[in-house]
Amino acid sequence: MRKLAAVFTLLLCVNTSFADNLTNSNRLFDFVEESYPQFFSPAGQETFGLDQYLGRYYADTDTYIATSGNTVYVYGEVFGEGVVEAGGLSDFITISDVVDTSQIKCYNDTGSEIDCPSAGGDFFGQDAQFTGNTPTYTNNQDGTITDNITSLVWQQSADTDGDSDIDAADKLSYAQAQAYCEDLILAGSTDWRLPSIKQLYSLIDFTGTDPSGYEGTNTSNMIPFIDTNYFDFDYGDTNAGERIIDAQYASSNLYVSNTANEGGATLFGVNFADGRIKGYGLTLFGQDKTFFVICVRGNTNYGQNDFADNGDTSITNHTNNLMWAQDDSAMGYDWEEALNWVKQQNSSSYLGYSDWRLPNAKELQSLVDYQRSPDTTGSAAIDPLFNSTAITNEAGDMDYPAYWSSTTHANWTTSAGANAAYVNFGRSMGYMNNNWVDVHGAGAQRSDPKTGDPADYPTGHGPQGDAIRIYNYVRLVRDAGTP
């Protein structure tokens, strides 16, 4: 025991931050035991905690492995003298922890802010009542920001032309965005890349307010869907003829199918002005569409899933420790009904558990498989382990549903909380040129009114005629590993 204390006395001299998640640490320890038994034997040792460290000791090899924050340390004669930093958790295992939405306000279905309800009350089970991996960032003071949950390192500003402001001149086409990140040298690093849609969406912050429909130009009272305490941001450049909401950021994900653009490819992007994921055609009015760009480095596997079929109609994702119901609700509900349906499943201890919840928007989006779509794989955009109810969409075609999240999609009006976010696992339909077409792609995140009559929106809503269904489906989620 004195040897153990000595090891971690040394560790305490290393500049680290906070205790790592026990689940990810145990995954790491299990991985090294299986992959490197010559260094870590015997397998199956008990995990101990000491101050901000989690670790295991291996008597046969007389070695230690420990984590603190996202950093991995080893100690033993075979590794050399003293404590050795072995790398980050994501260098050994896939980590795709879902960053919380940061939503802290509760709303009813007419848009009014309410006191968060008690268990069993009306509107209980919404996003603000559950706290996940609270976002935490480090400003590296060199133009980069580290996300301490995902281990991703981000470019702080979309000011690509370096003139100290963010405007239309900073926007790049998809090809230019790829080249820009590949060529970027920032903070001494050259391994920058254009982020995937899941990496980019990890930054979204649902304390934001959607300015859609606002016709003014003063944005001082607006709140974007990204943490401006760390990231530089500006709305669309109205001086260049843009709308306030034209703050679409490019990802590296092209839609595997096609949308109603000018016949070219479609790129998924996150709009940090209005809080949505949409697919955008690479051309607009005969010219390349351009996007804001922030590059990323590190944790290249972030967003990948590792699903396990538990054999009881539940699915566990080992990369983020979420357990999902294999089946969906089989019918659509408005938002309050969806919350009530979850309560009913808990009351009946569905699959033996009573802590199911309606997933928040980021948990739900983590399920999307952007390599699948109704047109290309004849399926929903989700791993085939899951069952998805087939529907008939607005064009009369076989399709797959949108699924409610527990996350209110707040806006700037007096009915701030009247809409909630959903994710489309089928086509994202819109009414354009007198036809219903897929306008934003399978995997888009939009929002619907929480209550109402879909018949009141015969041609959809908004500039692309987004289909308003209101009665969306539900897929249950809970934290794996809890009794």
C-alpha positions as CSV (number, residue, x, y, z in Angstrom):
1,M,0.0,0.0,0.0
2,R,2.9,2.4,0.6
3,K,4.1,1.7,-2.9
4,L,0.6,2.5,-4.2
5,A,0.6,5.8,-2.3
6,A,4.1,6.7,-3.6
7,V,3.0,6.1,-7.2
8,F,0.1,8.5,-6.8
9,T,2.0,11.0,-4.9
10,L,4.1,11.2,-8.1
11,L,1.0,11.4,-10.2
12,L,-0.3,14.3,-8.1
13,C,2.6,16.4,-9.4
14,V,1.3,16.0,-13.0
15,N,-0.9,18.8,-14.3
16,T,-4.3,17.0,-14.6
17,S,-7.9,18.1,-14.1
18,F,-10.7,15.8,-13.0
19,A,-11.6,12.2,-12.4
20,D,-12.4,10.3,-15.5
21,N,-15.7,8.6,-16.1
22,L,-15.6,5.2,-14.4
23,T,-17.2,3.4,-17.3
24,N,-14.6,4.6,-19.8
25,S,-11.7,3.9,-17.4
26,N,-12.9,0.3,-16.9
27,R,-13.3,-0.1,-20.7
28,L,-9.6,1.0,-21.0
29,F,-8.4,-1.3,-18.3
30,D,-10.3,-4.3,-19.8
31,F,-8.9,-3.4,-23.2
32,V,-5.2,-3.3,-22.1
33,E,-5.6,-6.5,-20.1
34,E,-6.9,-8.3,-23.2
35,S,-4.5,-6.7,-25.6
36,Y,-1.3,-6.4,-23.6
37,P,-1.3,-9.3,-21.0
38,Q,2.5,-9.2,-21.0
39,F,2.3,-5.8,-19.2
40,F,-1.0,-6.1,-17.3
41,S,-1.6,-9.4,-15.6
42,P,-3.5,-11.0,-14.1
43,A,-6.7,-9.7,-15.8
44,G,-9.8,-8.8,-13.9
45,Q,-8.3,-6.7,-11.2
46,E,-10.5,-4.4,-9.1
47,T,-10.5,-0.7,-10.0
48,F,-9.5,1.6,-7.2
49,G,-10.0,5.3,-6.8
50,L,-7.5,7.7,-5.2
51,D,-8.1,11.5,-5.2
52,Q,-8.9,12.3,-8.9
53,Y,-7.4,9.0,-10.2
54,L,-8.9,5.7,-11.2
55,G,-6.5,2.7,-11.6
56,R,-5.7,-0.9,-11.4
57,Y,-2.6,-2.8,-10.0
58,Y,-1.3,-6.0,-11.6
59,A,0.7,-8.1,-9.1
60,D,2.1,-10.6,-11.7
61,T,3.7,-7.9,-13.8
62,D,4.1,-5.4,-10.9
63,T,2.5,-2.6,-13.0
64,Y,-0.1,0.1,-12.6
65,I,-2.4,1.8,-15.1
66,A,-4.5,4.9,-14.1
67,T,-6.5,7.6,-15.6
68,S,-7.1,11.2,-14.6
69,G,-9.4,13.2,-16.8
70,N,-8.8,12.0,-20.3
71,T,-5.1,11.2,-19.7
72,V,-3.7,7.6,-19.2
73,Y,-0.7,6.9,-17.0
74,V,1.4,3.7,-16.5
75,Y,3.9,2.8,-13.9
76,G,6.3,-0.1,-13.6
77,E,9.9,-1.1,-14.3
78,V,8.9,-2.3,-17.8
79,F,7.8,1.2,-18.8
80,G,11.0,3.0,-17.6
81,E,11.7,5.2,-14.7
82,G,8.8,7.0,-12.9
83,V,5.3,7.6,-14.0
84,V,4.8,7.6,-17.8
85,E,2.1,9.4,-19.6
86,A,0.8,6.9,-22.2
87,G,-1.6,9.1,-24.1
88,G,-5.3,9.9,-24.0
89,L,-8.2,7.6,-23.5
90,S,-9.3,8.0,-27.1
91,D,-5.9,6.7,-28.2
92,F,-7.0,3.3,-26.9
93,I,-10.8,3.1,-26.9
94,T,-13.6,4.8,-28.8
95,I,-15.1,7.5,-26.7
96,S,-18.3,9.1,-27.9
97,D,-19.8,10.5,-24.7
98,V,-22.8,12.7,-25.5
99,V,-22.3,16.2,-24.3
100,D,-25.3,17.6,-22.5
101,T,-27.6,20.1,-24.3
102,S,-27.2,22.6,-21.4
103,Q,-31.0,23.2,-21.4
104,I,-32.1,24.4,-17.9
105,K,-35.6,25.8,-18.5
106,C,-38.8,23.8,-18.6
107,Y,-41.8,24.7,-20.8
108,N,-45.3,23.6,-21.4
109,D,-46.8,22.8,-24.9
110,T,-48.0,26.4,-25.6
111,G,-44.6,27.9,-25.2
112,S,-44.7,29.3,-21.6
113,E,-41.8,28.7,-19.3
114,I,-42.9,26.7,-16.2
115,D,-41.4,25.5,-13.0
116,C,-39.9,22.1,-13.8
117,P,-42.6,19.5,-12.8
118,S,-42.3,16.9,-10.2
119,A,-42.3,13.2,-11.1
120,G,-45.7,12.2,-12.4
121,G,-46.7,15.8,-13.2
122,D,-47.7,17.3,-16.5
123,F,-44.7,17.7,-18.8
124,F,-42.4,15.7,-16.5
125,G,-39.4,14.1,-18.2
126,Q,-38.2,17.0,-20.4
127,D,-34.6,17.8,-21.1
128,A,-34.0,20.3,-18.3
129,Q,-34.8,17.7,-15.7
130,F,-31.9,15.5,-16.6
131,T,-28.2,16.4,-16.4
132,G,-25.8,14.5,-18.6
133,N,-22.1,15.3,-19.3
134,T,-22.1,19.0,-18.6
135,P,-20.1,20.9,-21.3
136,T,-16.7,22.0,-20.1
137,Y,-14.1,23.7,-22.2
138,T,-10.5,24.9,-21.9
139,N,-9.4,28.0,-23.7
140,N,-5.8,27.1,-24.7
141,Q,-5.0,30.8,-25.3
142,D,-3.6,29.9,-28.8
143,G,-6.7,30.1,-30.9
144,T,-7.9,26.7,-29.9
145,I,-10.5,25.3,-27.5
146,T,-10.4,21.8,-25.9
147,D,-13.7,20.1,-25.2
148,N,-13.0,18.2,-22.0
149,I,-15.8,15.7,-22.5
150,T,-15.0,14.6,-26.1
151,S,-11.3,15.4,-26.1
152,L,-11.8,17.2,-29.4
153,V,-9.6,20.3,-29.9
154,W,-11.4,23.0,-31.9
155,Q,-10.4,26.1,-33.9
156,Q,-11.9,28.9,-31.9
157,S,-13.0,31.2,-34.7
158,A,-14.6,30.9,-38.1
159,D,-12.6,34.0,-39.2
160,T,-10.9,32.2,-42.1
161,D,-9.6,35.3,-43.7
162,G,-7.9,36.6,-40.5
163,D,-9.4,40.1,-40.6
164,S,-10.7,39.8,-37.0
165,D,-14.4,39.6,-37.9
166,I,-16.8,36.8,-39.0
167,D,-18.8,37.7,-42.1
168,A,-19.7,36.4,-45.5
169,A,-16.1,36.8,-46.7
170,D,-15.1,34.0,-44.3
171,K,-17.4,31.4,-45.8
172,L,-16.0,28.6,-48.0
173,S,-17.3,26.0,-50.4
174,Y,-17.2,22.4,-49.4
175,A,-14.1,21.8,-51.4
176,Q,-12.4,24.9,-50.1
177,A,-13.4,23.9,-46.5
178,Q,-11.7,20.5,-46.9
179,A,-8.6,22.1,-48.3
180,Y,-8.5,24.8,-45.6
181,C,-8.6,22.4,-42.7
182,E,-6.1,20.0,-44.4
183,D,-3.6,22.9,-44.9
184,L,-4.3,24.7,-41.6
185,I,-1.3,25.1,-39.2
186,L,-2.6,26.3,-35.9
187,A,-1.2,26.1,-32.3
188,G,1.8,24.2,-33.7
189,S,-0.5,21.4,-35.1
190,T,-1.0,20.3,-38.7
191,D,-3.5,17.4,-38.2
192,W,-6.6,19.5,-38.5
193,R,-9.7,18.2,-40.4
194,L,-13.2,19.2,-41.3
195,P,-15.4,17.8,-38.5
196,S,-18.0,15.1,-39.0
197,I,-21.6,16.0,-38.4
198,K,-21.6,14.3,-35.1
199,Q,-18.4,16.0,-34.0
200,L,-19.8,19.4,-35.1
201,Y,-23.2,18.8,-33.4
202,S,-21.4,17.9,-30.1
203,L,-20.9,21.7,-29.8
204,I,-24.6,22.7,-30.0
205,D,-26.0,24.4,-27.0
206,F,-29.8,24.5,-26.5
207,T,-29.7,27.6,-24.3
208,G,-29.9,29.3,-27.7
209,T,-33.0,31.0,-29.2
210,D,-34.1,30.5,-32.8
211,P,-34.3,33.9,-34.6
212,S,-36.3,32.5,-37.6
213,G,-38.9,35.0,-38.6
214,Y,-37.2,37.9,-37.0
215,E,-37.1,40.7,-39.5
216,G,-34.9,43.1,-37.7
217,T,-31.1,43.4,-37.9
218,N,-30.2,43.9,-34.2
219,T,-29.0,40.6,-32.8
220,S,-27.8,41.9,-29.5
221,N,-30.6,40.1,-27.6
222,M,-30.2,36.9,-29.5
223,I,-28.5,33.8,-28.0
224,P,-26.8,31.5,-30.5
225,F,-26.6,27.7,-30.2
226,I,-22.9,27.7,-29.3
227,D,-21.1,28.7,-26.2
228,T,-19.8,32.2,-27.0
229,N,-17.8,32.3,-23.8
230,Y,-15.3,30.1,-25.7
231,F,-16.1,30.2,-29.4
232,D,-16.3,33.3,-31.6
233,F,-19.6,33.6,-33.4
234,D,-21.6,36.0,-35.6
235,Y,-24.9,35.7,-37.4
236,G,-25.5,35.9,-41.1
237,D,-24.0,39.0,-42.8
238,T,-27.0,41.2,-43.5
239,N,-24.6,43.8,-45.1
240,A,-23.9,41.2,-47.8
241,G,-27.5,40.3,-48.4
242,E,-27.6,37.3,-46.1
243,R,-30.3,36.5,-43.5
244,I,-29.6,36.5,-39.8
245,I,-30.0,32.8,-39.8
246,D,-27.3,32.2,-42.4
247,A,-24.8,30.8,-40.0
248,Q,-24.5,27.3,-41.4
249,Y,-21.3,25.5,-40.5
250,A,-19.9,22.8,-42.8
251,S,-19.3,19.2,-41.8
252,S,-17.5,16.5,-43.7
253,N,-20.7,14.4,-44.2
254,L,-22.3,14.3,-47.6
255,Y,-25.8,12.9,-47.7
256,V,-25.8,9.4,-49.2
257,S,-29.0,10.2,-51.1
258,N,-30.2,13.4,-52.8
259,T,-32.3,16.3,-51.7
260,A,-34.3,18.9,-53.7
261,N,-31.3,21.0,-54.6
262,E,-30.0,21.7,-58.1
263,G,-29.0,18.1,-58.8
264,G,-25.7,18.1,-57.0
265,A,-24.6,16.6,-53.8
266,T,-25.9,17.6,-50.3
267,L,-23.8,18.4,-47.3
268,F,-24.9,18.1,-43.7
269,G,-24.2,21.2,-41.6
270,V,-25.1,22.6,-38.2
271,N,-26.7,26.0,-38.1
272,F,-25.6,27.6,-34.8
273,A,-27.9,30.6,-35.4
274,D,-31.2,28.6,-35.5
275,G,-30.2,25.3,-33.8
276,R,-30.7,22.8,-36.6
277,I,-29.0,20.2,-38.7
278,K,-29.9,20.3,-42.3
279,G,-28.7,19.0,-45.6
280,Y,-27.6,21.8,-47.9
281,G,-27.1,21.5,-51.6
282,L,-23.5,22.2,-52.6
283,T,-24.8,24.7,-55.2
284,L,-27.2,27.5,-54.8
285,F,-28.5,29.6,-57.7
286,G,-25.9,28.1,-60.0
287,Q,-23.0,28.9,-57.7
288,D,-21.1,27.1,-54.9
289,K,-22.9,27.4,-51.6
290,T,-20.5,28.6,-48.9
291,F,-20.4,27.8,-45.2
292,F,-18.7,28.9,-42.0
293,V,-15.8,26.6,-41.1
294,I,-14.1,25.6,-37.8
295,C,-11.6,22.8,-38.0
296,V,-11.0,20.1,-35.4
297,R,-8.3,17.7,-34.4
298,G,-8.0,14.7,-32.0
299,N,-10.4,11.8,-31.2
300,T,-11.0,10.8,-34.8
301,N,-13.4,8.1,-33.7
302,Y,-15.8,10.4,-31.9
303,G,-19.3,9.8,-33.1
304,Q,-18.8,6.1,-33.9
305,N,-21.1,3.6,-32.2
306,D,-20.5,0.2,-30.7
307,F,-23.9,-1.4,-30.3
308,A,-24.5,-4.7,-28.5
309,D,-27.8,-6.5,-28.8
310,N,-28.7,-7.5,-25.2
311,G,-31.0,-10.2,-26.3
312,D,-34.0,-8.7,-24.5
313,T,-35.1,-6.1,-27.2
314,S,-32.7,-3.5,-25.8
315,I,-29.5,-2.3,-27.4
316,T,-26.5,-0.9,-25.5
317,N,-24.0,1.6,-27.1
318,H,-20.7,0.9,-25.4
319,T,-19.1,4.1,-26.7
320,N,-21.4,6.3,-24.6
321,N,-23.0,4.0,-22.1
322,L,-26.6,4.5,-23.3
323,M,-29.2,1.7,-23.5
324,W,-31.9,2.0,-26.1
325,A,-35.2,0.2,-26.7
326,Q,-34.8,-1.8,-29.8
327,D,-38.4,-1.1,-30.8
328,D,-40.0,2.3,-31.1
329,S,-43.5,3.5,-30.0
330,A,-45.1,2.1,-33.2
331,M,-47.3,5.2,-33.4
332,G,-47.0,9.0,-33.3
333,Y,-47.7,11.3,-30.4
334,D,-47.7,15.0,-29.8
335,W,-44.9,16.1,-27.4
336,E,-46.9,15.9,-24.1
337,E,-48.3,12.5,-25.1
338,A,-44.8,11.3,-25.9
339,L,-43.7,12.4,-22.3
340,N,-46.7,10.6,-20.9
341,W,-46.0,7.5,-23.0
342,V,-42.5,7.3,-21.4
343,K,-44.1,7.6,-18.0
344,Q,-46.4,4.7,-18.8
345,Q,-43.5,2.5,-19.9
346,N,-41.7,3.3,-16.6
347,S,-44.9,2.5,-14.6
348,S,-45.0,-1.0,-16.2
349,S,-41.2,-1.5,-15.8
350,Y,-40.6,-1.9,-19.5
351,L,-37.9,-4.6,-20.0
352,G,-37.4,-4.6,-16.3
353,Y,-36.5,-0.9,-15.9
354,S,-38.4,2.1,-14.6
355,D,-35.9,4.9,-15.5
356,W,-36.5,5.2,-19.2
357,R,-36.6,8.8,-20.6
358,L,-37.3,10.6,-23.8
359,P,-33.8,11.3,-25.2
360,N,-32.5,14.8,-25.5
361,A,-31.7,16.0,-29.0
362,K,-28.0,15.2,-28.8
363,E,-28.6,11.7,-27.4
364,L,-31.1,11.0,-30.2
365,Q,-28.8,12.4,-33.0
366,S,-26.0,10.1,-31.7
367,L,-28.1,7.1,-33.0
368,V,-28.1,8.3,-36.6
369,D,-26.2,6.2,-39.1
370,Y,-25.4,8.8,-41.9
371,Q,-24.4,5.9,-44.2
372,R,-28.0,4.8,-44.4
373,S,-31.2,6.3,-45.9
374,P,-34.5,5.1,-47.3
375,D,-33.3,5.6,-50.9
376,T,-29.9,4.0,-50.6
377,T,-30.4,1.2,-48.1
378,G,-34.2,0.9,-48.0
379,S,-34.1,1.6,-44.3
380,A,-34.1,4.2,-41.7
381,A,-30.8,6.0,-41.0
382,I,-30.1,3.8,-38.0
383,D,-28.1,0.6,-37.3
384,P,-30.1,-2.4,-38.5
385,L,-30.1,-3.8,-35.0
386,F,-33.0,-1.4,-34.4
387,N,-36.5,-1.8,-35.5
388,S,-38.2,1.3,-37.1
389,T,-41.8,1.5,-37.9
390,A,-42.5,2.2,-41.5
391,I,-44.8,5.2,-42.4
392,T,-46.2,6.8,-45.5
393,N,-44.8,10.2,-46.0
394,E,-46.4,13.4,-47.4
395,A,-45.5,12.4,-51.0
396,G,-47.3,9.0,-50.5
397,D,-44.0,7.1,-50.4
398,M,-42.9,4.5,-47.8
399,D,-40.7,6.2,-45.3
400,Y,-39.6,6.2,-41.7
401,P,-40.6,8.5,-38.8
402,A,-39.2,11.5,-37.1
403,Y,-38.6,10.9,-33.4
404,W,-39.3,13.4,-30.6
405,S,-36.5,14.6,-28.3
406,S,-37.1,16.0,-24.8
407,T,-35.4,19.2,-25.9
408,T,-37.4,22.4,-26.3
409,H,-36.3,24.3,-29.4
410,A,-36.7,27.8,-28.0
411,N,-37.3,30.8,-30.2
412,W,-37.3,34.6,-29.9
413,T,-41.1,35.1,-29.8
414,T,-43.5,35.4,-26.8
415,S,-44.2,31.7,-27.2
416,A,-40.6,30.8,-26.7
417,G,-41.0,27.1,-25.9
418,A,-43.8,26.1,-28.2
419,N,-41.6,23.8,-30.4
420,A,-39.4,20.8,-29.6
421,A,-36.6,19.3,-31.5
422,Y,-36.9,16.1,-33.4
423,V,-34.5,14.0,-35.5
424,N,-35.6,12.5,-38.9
425,F,-34.5,8.9,-39.4
426,G,-36.4,9.0,-42.7
427,R,-36.5,11.7,-45.4
428,S,-36.8,15.3,-44.2
429,M,-39.8,16.3,-46.3
430,G,-40.6,19.8,-47.5
431,Y,-43.0,21.3,-49.9
432,M,-41.2,23.0,-52.8
433,N,-42.2,23.9,-56.3
434,N,-45.7,22.4,-55.6
435,N,-44.2,19.0,-54.7
436,W,-43.3,17.1,-51.5
437,V,-39.6,16.2,-51.6
438,D,-36.8,15.3,-49.3
439,V,-35.3,18.8,-48.6
440,H,-32.9,18.2,-45.8
441,G,-32.0,14.5,-45.7
442,A,-32.3,11.5,-43.3
443,G,-30.4,12.6,-40.2
444,A,-31.6,16.2,-40.1
445,Q,-32.6,17.8,-36.8
446,R,-35.5,20.2,-37.1
447,S,-38.5,21.1,-34.8
448,D,-42.2,20.8,-34.6
449,P,-44.9,22.5,-32.7
450,K,-45.5,20.5,-29.5
451,T,-49.3,20.4,-30.1
452,G,-51.7,21.3,-32.8
453,D,-53.2,19.9,-36.0
454,P,-50.9,18.9,-38.9
455,A,-53.7,19.7,-41.3
456,D,-53.1,23.4,-40.5
457,Y,-49.8,23.1,-42.4
458,P,-50.8,21.7,-45.8
459,T,-47.7,23.1,-47.5
460,G,-45.4,22.8,-44.5
461,H,-43.7,25.7,-42.8
462,G,-40.7,28.0,-43.5
463,P,-38.7,28.7,-46.7
464,Q,-38.3,25.0,-47.6
465,G,-41.8,24.1,-46.6
466,D,-40.7,21.8,-43.8
467,A,-43.3,19.1,-43.1
468,I,-45.1,19.7,-39.8
469,R,-46.2,16.3,-38.4
470,I,-46.6,17.1,-34.7
471,Y,-47.3,13.4,-34.1
472,N,-43.8,12.0,-34.0
473,Y,-42.5,8.7,-32.7
474,V,-40.6,7.8,-29.6
475,R,-37.5,5.7,-28.9
476,L,-36.7,5.1,-25.2
477,V,-33.3,5.6,-23.7
478,R,-31.7,5.1,-20.3
479,D,-28.2,5.0,-18.8
480,A,-26.7,1.6,-19.1
481,G,-25.1,0.1,-16.0
482,T,-27.7,1.4,-13.5
483,P,-30.0,-1.0,-11.7
